[in-house]
Amino acid sequence: LSLTDEQKAELNKRLDAYEVDRNRGRIATESITEIRRKL
């Protein structure tokens, strides 16, 4: 998988944040439902 330097930096930032608080975020279905409601 080819990533830009900016994408690599963002992924590293998110991985670092996860290491600190172990917050997995929302599950995909919740996000998709919210997006569809806003359309």
N, C-alpha and C positions, 0 to 999 in steps of 0.2 A: 504494500500500500504506500503510495507516494503522498507525502504531506509537505506543505510549505513550511517555512520556518515559523511563520505566525501560527499555523495550526499546531505545530509541535509545542510551541510555547503555551498556547491555550490548554492543550491536553495536559502538559506538565503542571500548569497552575491548578487545574481541576483535580489532578491526582494528589498534589500537595495538600489541597484543601480537604480532600477525603481522608488523607492520612491523619489530619488534625482532628476532625470531628466525626468521622465515620458516617456522615450524612449521605445517604444514597440518593436523595432527591425524590422526585415523584416517579411513579410507575408510568410507562408510556401511555397506557390507556387513559389515565387521568389527563395527561397533557393533550392527547388527541381529542378527547371529549371537550375540553375547554376551548381548543382552537376551533372546532366545528361549531360550538355555540356562538363564537364571535364572528363567524362568517355570515 
